[in-house]
């Protein structure tokens, strides 16, 4: 059976879920500590994953897979907190696409070594992605200018996200839900440790915001689950690149709901970044 269409569908579904989750997380971090936002949302996502695991009755994967997923979950969570902090700074339309381009590089290189060279259009897409990064960092407006410090942060976040994608994409061939449970458990643990070290473990979130933060966690779980399915059904690099289309959703929501302004060169960079992802995919 050809699972190509299902792989593309689940990859795009992952992008939609992640994009909406990132917008919500960035927006919520403007009014709350990003660590608390991630803790509450990840806890809600963990509860949802446990329910899914119960109904699917999926067998446990090897311990090495769970350990790898846990490490990837910790790295991904550290990146997610920093990502939310950057989004909360009011430049969702710039940060999200740049992180996406960096994130997608490692899975592509990993697949080159494990699944062979990409096609010609994918190679063109990679070069376009480099051009997109340069354009996104150029602006005639101080309000939207991206500094060298910003790009260093974007690079670190992208590397952390890509480590999560490569790990989950690899272990998903044997199990879908339990590696995600392990990654969420590790992410909650690392956040609790950070909060205790910062003396913020007694911090709280207003009850009125709990439904929104829970929704953010559910959307994040949806993004991870759809990505795991996409990588299990098709090539890992294709799944990662489709998932990396999430900035389109984040940008659209930021533009519509928050009226964010960005420079013309950066709009062009965003468009080229998305075009590069599409080229690499198809």
Secondary structure, 3 states (H helix, E strand, C coil): CCCHHHHHHHHHHHHHHHHHHHHHHHHHCCCCCHHHHHHHHHHHHHHHHHHHHHHHCCCCCCHHHHHHHHHHHHHHHHHHHHHHHHHHCCCHHHHHHHHHHHHHHHHHHHHHHHHCCCCHHHHHHHHHHHHHHHHHCCCCCCCCCCCHHHHHHHHHHHHHHHHHHHHHHHHCCCCCHHHHHHHHHHHHHHHHHHHHHCCCCCCCCCHHHHHHHHHHHHHHHHHHHHHHHHHHHCCHHHHHHHHCCHHHHHHHHHHHHHCCCCCHHHHHHHHHHHHHHHHHHC
